[in-house]
Amino acid sequence: MLNIGDKIPEFLGVNERGEELRAADFLGKRIVIYFYPKDNTPGCTAEACSLRDGMSDLTAAGYTVIGVSADSEASHIRFKEKHSLNFNLIADTDKKLIEAFGVWGEKKMAGRKYMGIIRATFIIDENGYVQRVISKVDTKNAARQILDK
């Protein structure tokens, strides 16, 4: 997993509209990059809606929010429309950004082990360096967790 002080990759990925997002696009801005397992699942929906509902406070604090999962652009479009999400979602179908941030790993559910995206939130400073990592995400209070340093 990327650690505090690490520089994020230059190429972040492609959003739901097929637009490339690069770290250089956000120089001078603080970024919240959050990784989540799957569109339209209960925890992921709660997290996305918390960020949507807290967007005015996040924006006032100087943050730009970007969500990342391995879902397709089409899935992200449906997810955004269904929940009126107001931020970019990167469709990391080849898992390059997921692996670069170190959030692809072994998970357990109902006694079964499998590989998947480990939910995590990275706070990036104005120069593209990791400032903070939230590894125990409270999905229902994700925005508050970011704002409460």
Number of C-alpha atoms within 10 A of each C-alpha: 16 17 15 14 13 14 16 20 16 12 14 23 23 20 22 21 14 12 11 13 17 15 20 14 12 16 13 12 17 22 25 23 23 22 25 27 19 19 21 17 11 10 17 19 19 18 21 28 22 19 26 19 16 17 19 12 14 20 12 9 11 15 22 19 20 21 20 29 23 23 20 18 19 13 16 26 17 14 20 20 11 10 14 13 20 16 16 21 27 28 25 20 16 12 18 16 23 23 15 14 18 15 22 20 13 11 13 10 7 5 7 7 10 10 10 17 21 19 21 19 24 24 22 26 20 17 16 22 21 22 17 18 20 15 13 11 18 17 20 17 17 22 23 15 15 21 12 7 6
